[in-house]
Amino acid sequence: MIKSELTIIAAASTNNVIGFENQLIWNIPNDLKRFKELTQGHSVIMGRKTFESLPNPLPKRRNIIVTRNKNYSSHGVEVISNIKDAINLCKGDSQPFIIGGGEIYSQTINMVDKIELTRVFKDYKGDAFFPDIPMDKFNLVDEEVNYLDNEIKLKYSFLTYIKK
């Protein structure tokens, strides 16, 4: 049996905004590249709204959609009614990823082994939020500071947290 390392991957502003009107707020090419590199070849679990914000199912990944809508279906994805069943589908995957949105992150933050967070050092207006990381349960083990060389010189960091 493969030991699975359930991982949240997200990008959040300093005020924990992850989106607005079902869209990403920023365009950070290195964040998208990192997301692709880390998740490719693995299962990605997401809520219906997150899936609907994508143009297509994510290639080279097993796309699992969690929704209460029992009649929901879409080509190229598996649809599950709750997060625990979605995680159980990933038993053979060494590192399944929770990729959003806010409600799914809140349901899983205390279940995961690892958090890969891109922290964007700016406050944004939004309607989807990343939950506070329970620091009594996680240790920050890696931090890589970066800057997006655009008109505002946006600072962001890749942060890796491991469950204690």
C-alpha positions as CSV (number, residue, x, y, z in Angstrom):
1,M,0.0,0.0,0.0
2,I,1.4,3.4,-1.0
3,K,1.6,6.0,1.8
4,S,-0.2,9.0,0.6
5,E,0.8,12.6,1.4
6,L,-2.4,14.6,1.0
7,T,-1.4,18.1,0.1
8,I,-3.2,21.4,-0.2
9,I,-1.9,23.7,-3.0
10,A,-3.1,27.3,-3.1
11,A,-2.2,30.9,-3.7
12,A,-3.5,33.5,-1.2
13,S,-3.0,37.2,-0.6
14,T,-2.0,38.5,2.8
15,N,-5.7,38.9,3.7
16,N,-6.3,35.3,2.5
17,V,-8.2,36.1,-0.7
18,I,-7.9,33.4,-3.3
19,G,-10.4,34.6,-5.9
20,F,-13.1,37.0,-6.9
21,E,-16.1,36.1,-9.0
22,N,-14.7,32.6,-9.7
23,Q,-11.5,34.0,-11.2
24,L,-7.9,34.2,-10.0
25,I,-6.9,37.7,-9.2
26,W,-3.3,37.8,-10.2
27,N,-1.2,36.3,-13.0
28,I,2.1,35.0,-11.6
29,P,3.7,32.8,-14.2
30,N,6.1,31.1,-11.8
31,D,3.2,30.2,-9.5
32,L,1.3,28.5,-12.4
33,K,4.5,26.7,-13.5
34,R,5.1,25.5,-9.9
35,F,1.5,24.3,-9.7
36,K,1.8,22.4,-12.9
37,E,5.1,20.8,-11.9
38,L,3.9,19.7,-8.5
39,T,0.5,18.4,-9.5
40,Q,1.2,16.7,-12.8
41,G,0.8,13.0,-12.7
42,H,-1.3,13.2,-9.5
43,S,-5.0,13.4,-8.5
44,V,-6.4,16.9,-8.1
45,I,-9.5,17.3,-5.9
46,M,-11.6,20.5,-6.3
47,G,-15.0,21.9,-5.8
48,R,-17.4,22.4,-8.7
49,K,-16.9,26.2,-8.8
50,T,-13.1,25.8,-9.1
51,F,-13.6,23.2,-11.9
52,E,-16.0,25.6,-13.7
53,S,-13.4,28.4,-13.5
54,L,-11.0,26.2,-15.6
55,P,-11.2,26.0,-19.4
56,N,-10.9,22.2,-19.4
57,P,-10.0,19.4,-17.0
58,L,-6.3,19.7,-16.0
59,P,-4.2,17.6,-18.4
60,K,-2.0,14.7,-17.1
61,R,-3.9,14.7,-13.8
62,R,-6.9,12.7,-12.4
63,N,-9.6,15.4,-12.0
64,I,-12.0,14.8,-9.1
65,I,-14.9,17.2,-8.6
66,V,-16.7,17.4,-5.3
67,T,-20.3,18.7,-5.5
68,R,-23.6,18.1,-3.7
69,N,-25.3,18.2,-7.1
70,K,-26.0,14.5,-7.7
71,N,-26.8,15.1,-11.4
72,Y,-23.5,17.0,-12.1
73,S,-21.3,15.5,-14.8
74,S,-18.6,16.7,-17.1
75,H,-16.3,15.0,-19.7
76,G,-12.9,14.0,-18.4
77,V,-13.6,14.2,-14.6
78,E,-14.9,12.0,-11.8
79,V,-17.7,13.5,-9.7
80,I,-18.0,12.7,-6.0
81,S,-20.5,14.0,-3.4
82,N,-18.2,14.5,-0.5
83,I,-14.5,15.1,0.3
84,K,-13.9,11.9,2.2
85,D,-15.0,9.8,-0.7
86,A,-12.9,11.9,-3.1
87,I,-9.8,11.3,-0.9
88,N,-10.5,7.6,-0.8
89,L,-10.5,7.5,-4.6
90,C,-6.8,8.6,-4.4
91,K,-5.5,5.7,-2.3
92,G,-3.0,4.6,-5.0
93,D,-1.6,8.2,-5.5
94,S,1.5,9.1,-3.5
95,Q,0.5,12.8,-3.4
96,P,-3.0,13.8,-4.2
97,F,-3.7,17.5,-4.2
98,I,-6.5,19.6,-2.9
99,I,-6.7,22.6,-5.3
100,G,-9.7,24.6,-4.1
101,G,-11.8,26.5,-3.6
102,G,-12.3,28.1,-0.3
103,E,-14.9,25.7,1.0
104,I,-12.9,22.6,0.1
105,Y,-9.8,24.1,1.7
106,S,-11.7,24.7,4.9
107,Q,-13.0,21.2,4.9
108,T,-9.6,19.7,4.4
109,I,-7.0,21.9,6.2
110,N,-7.0,19.7,9.3
111,M,-6.8,16.5,7.3
112,V,-3.8,17.2,5.1
113,D,-0.2,16.3,5.6
114,K,1.3,19.2,3.7
115,I,0.4,22.7,2.5
116,E,2.1,24.3,-0.6
117,L,1.1,27.9,-0.4
118,T,2.0,30.8,-2.6
119,R,1.6,33.9,-0.3
120,V,1.0,37.0,-2.4
121,F,2.1,40.0,-0.2
122,K,-0.7,42.4,-1.0
123,D,-4.3,42.7,0.2
124,Y,-7.0,42.1,-2.4
125,K,-10.8,42.4,-2.6
126,G,-12.3,38.9,-3.0
127,D,-15.2,36.6,-2.3
128,A,-13.2,33.3,-1.9
129,F,-10.8,32.9,1.0
130,F,-8.1,30.5,2.2
131,P,-8.6,29.4,5.8
132,D,-6.1,30.4,8.5
133,I,-3.4,27.7,8.8
134,P,-3.5,26.1,12.3
135,M,0.0,26.8,13.3
136,D,-0.3,24.5,16.3
137,K,-0.6,21.7,13.8
138,F,1.9,22.8,11.0
139,N,5.5,23.8,10.8
140,L,6.8,26.1,8.0
141,V,9.7,24.0,6.6
142,D,10.6,26.0,3.4
143,E,10.2,29.5,2.1
144,E,11.3,30.9,-1.2
145,V,10.9,34.7,-1.7
146,N,10.2,36.0,-5.2
147,Y,9.2,39.2,-7.0
148,L,7.0,39.6,-10.0
149,D,8.8,42.2,-12.1
150,N,5.8,44.2,-13.1
151,E,4.5,47.7,-12.5
152,I,4.1,47.1,-8.8
153,K,7.0,44.8,-8.1
154,L,4.7,42.2,-6.4
155,K,6.4,40.2,-3.7
156,Y,5.3,36.6,-3.2
157,S,6.7,33.5,-1.5
158,F,6.4,29.8,-2.0
159,L,5.8,28.4,1.5
160,T,5.8,24.7,2.4
161,Y,4.2,23.6,5.7
162,I,4.3,20.0,7.1
163,K,1.9,18.6,9.7
164,K,3.6,18.3,13.1
